[in-house]
Amino acid sequence: MEVANAVVMAQRLLRPKLVTAILVVDATAGNGNDTLFLADNTPNTTVVWAFDIQTQALTKTQELLTNHELDYKVHLVLDSHAHIPKYINQPVDAAMFNLGYLPGGDHAISTSSDTTIQAIAQTLQLLAADGLVTIAAYPGYEHGRLELQAVHEYLTSLSQKMFTVACWSMVNQKNSPPVLYVIEKIRSEQLEGSTSLKD
């Protein structure tokens, strides 16, 4: 079994959702590992959308998908994840966010709080009932720490009548390990069966 970290835990939680997924999103393609995971663990008919602002990232993602013969089901978009609604108008079954900078790339180019929160909000609007969003955040450097704070503040403001939001992190590791947030959209029938939920 793989050693647990934020990305591994995200994959473990997403796998059951991906079995029947119709449309999934990698909001931060990076080197393509999350895109490959989504493509490899969904049915052949599933559509995968992957976004990144760096040509270098999408080139690496394309190469990885081609090597695994999975590029046929993936749409690669050279654009900010803040513009997801420009490309997707169908329910999203699952989405992954892996924040920070491109490993092996320019560390000065990184996800930013404003566009990240905009992208999360828009993804949640598109999220199908029972849909799942995972967000891996990296507080080990100053920009990442500030982004984590902003994301945490936004997620704690979400209505518990509409979403469940959980946070997972390693507590015995040094150097501020990554933090994973998991958001699930609540089905309407779940709401009707509950009398204890509050805004």
C-alpha positions in Angstrom: 0.0 0.0 0.0 1.2 3.5 -0.8 2.3 5.7 2.0 -0.5 8.1 2.8 -0.2 11.7 1.7 -2.7 14.3 0.5 -2.6 13.1 -3.2 -2.8 9.4 -2.3 -5.7 10.0 0.0 -7.5 12.1 -2.6 -7.2 9.2 -5.1 -8.4 6.7 -2.5 -11.5 8.8 -1.9 -12.2 9.5 -5.5 -11.9 6.0 -6.9 -15.4 4.8 -6.0 -16.9 7.9 -7.5 -15.0 7.5 -10.8 -16.5 4.0 -11.6 -19.7 5.6 -12.9 -18.4 9.1 -13.7 -19.6 10.8 -16.9 -17.5 14.0 -16.7 -14.5 14.7 -14.5 -12.1 17.7 -14.2 -8.5 18.1 -13.4 -8.4 21.8 -12.5 -4.6 21.8 -12.3 -3.0 19.5 -14.9 0.6 20.1 -13.9 2.8 17.2 -15.1 -0.3 15.2 -15.8 -0.4 12.7 -13.0 -3.8 13.6 -11.7 -5.2 13.7 -15.3 -3.8 10.3 -15.9 -5.3 9.0 -12.7 -8.8 10.3 -13.7 -8.5 9.0 -17.2 -7.3 5.6 -16.1 -9.9 5.1 -13.4 -13.0 6.1 -15.3 -15.1 4.2 -18.0 -14.0 4.5 -21.6 -16.9 6.9 -22.3 -16.0 9.3 -19.6 -14.9 12.8 -20.6 -11.9 14.3 -18.8 -11.2 18.0 -18.8 -7.7 19.2 -17.7 -6.8 22.8 -17.3 -3.4 24.6 -17.0 -2.0 28.0 -17.9 1.4 26.7 -18.9 2.1 25.1 -22.3 4.9 23.1 -20.7 2.4 21.5 -18.3 0.0 20.5 -21.0 2.8 19.2 -23.2 3.9 16.8 -20.4 0.3 15.8 -19.7 -0.3 15.0 -23.4 2.8 12.9 -23.6 1.9 11.0 -20.4 -1.7 10.3 -21.7 -0.4 9.3 -25.2 2.1 6.9 -23.6 -0.8 5.2 -21.7 -3.1 5.4 -24.7 -5.7 7.5 -22.8 -5.5 10.8 -24.7 -8.6 10.0 -26.6 -10.9 10.8 -23.6 -9.2 13.9 -22.4 -9.7 17.6 -23.4 -6.6 19.7 -22.6 -7.3 23.4 -22.1 -4.6 26.1 -22.1 -6.5 28.4 -19.8 -7.0 29.3 -16.2 -9.3 27.0 -14.2 -11.1 30.2 -13.2 -12.7 29.9 -16.7 -14.1 26.4 -16.3 -17.7 27.5 -17.2 -16.5 28.7 -20.6 -15.8 25.1 -21.5 -18.1 23.0 -19.3 -21.9 23.3 -19.0 -22.7 19.7 -17.8 -22.7 18.2 -14.3 -19.3 17.4 -13.0 -19.0 14.1 -11.2 -15.6 14.6 -9.7 -12.8 17.2 -9.7 -9.2 17.4 -8.5 -7.3 20.5 -7.5 -3.5 20.1 -6.8 -2.4 23.6 -5.9 1.0 25.3 -6.0 3.6 25.5 -8.7 4.5 23.0 -11.5 7.1 20.5 -10.2 10.2 21.0 -12.3 8.9 24.3 -13.6 9.1 28.0 -12.7 8.2 28.2 -9.0 7.3 31.9 -9.6 4.3 30.7 -11.6 1.8 29.3 -9.1 -1.9 29.0 -8.4 -3.3 32.1 -6.7 -5.9 32.5 -4.0 -8.3 34.6 -6.1 -8.5 32.4 -9.2 -8.3 29.2 -7.1 -11.4 30.2 -5.1 -13.2 31.4 -8.2 -12.5 28.0 -9.8 -13.6 26.1 -6.7 -16.8 28.1 -6.5 -17.6 27.5 -10.2 -16.8 23.8 -9.9 -19.1 23.5 -7.0 -21.9 25.1 -9.0 -21.4 22.4 -11.7 -21.0 19.6 -9.2 -23.5 16.7 -9.5 -25.4 15.4 -6.5 -23.0 13.1 -4.6 -20.1 14.6 -6.6 -16.7 15.0 -5.0 -14.0 17.6 -5.2 -10.6 17.2 -3.7 -8.1 20.0 -3.1 -4.5 19.4 -2.2 -2.9 22.6 -0.8 0.7 23.2 0.1 1.5 25.4 3.1 5.3 24.6 3.0 6.1 27.9 1.3 4.8 31.4 1.9 2.6 31.8 -1.1 1.1 28.3 -0.5 0.5 29.1 3.1 -1.5 32.2 2.3 -3.4 30.3 -0.4 -4.3 27.5 2.1 -5.6 30.1 4.5 -7.8 31.7 1.8 -9.1 28.3 0.7 -9.8 27.2 4.2 -11.7 30.4 5.0 -13.8 30.0 1.8 -14.6 26.3 2.4 -15.7 26.9 6.0 -18.2 29.4 4.7 -20.0 26.8 2.5 -23.5 25.9 3.6 -23.6 22.5 5.4 -27.1 22.1 3.9 -25.5 21.8 0.5 -22.0 20.4 1.1 -20.0 18.4 3.5 -16.4 19.6 3.8 -13.6 17.6 5.4 -10.0 18.3 6.0 -7.2 15.7 6.2 -3.5 16.2 7.0 -0.5 14.4 8.4 0.2 15.4 12.0 3.6 13.8 12.7 5.5 15.2 9.7 7.8 18.1 9.6 8.0 21.0 7.1 4.2 21.7 6.8 3.0 18.7 4.8 0.2 19.1 2.2 -3.4 19.5 3.4 -6.3 17.8 1.7 -9.8 19.1 1.6 -12.7 16.9 0.4 -16.0 18.4 -0.6 -19.1 16.4 -1.4 -22.4 17.8 -2.6 -25.4 16.6 -0.7 -28.4 15.0 -2.5 -31.8 16.7 -2.0 -33.3 13.6 -0.5 -30.6 13.6 2.1 -31.6 17.1 3.0 -35.3 16.1 3.2 -34.4 13.2 5.6 -32.5 15.5 8.0 -33.9 17.8 10.6 -30.7 18.8 12.3 -28.9 20.7 9.6 -28.2 24.4 10.1 -26.8 27.1 7.9 
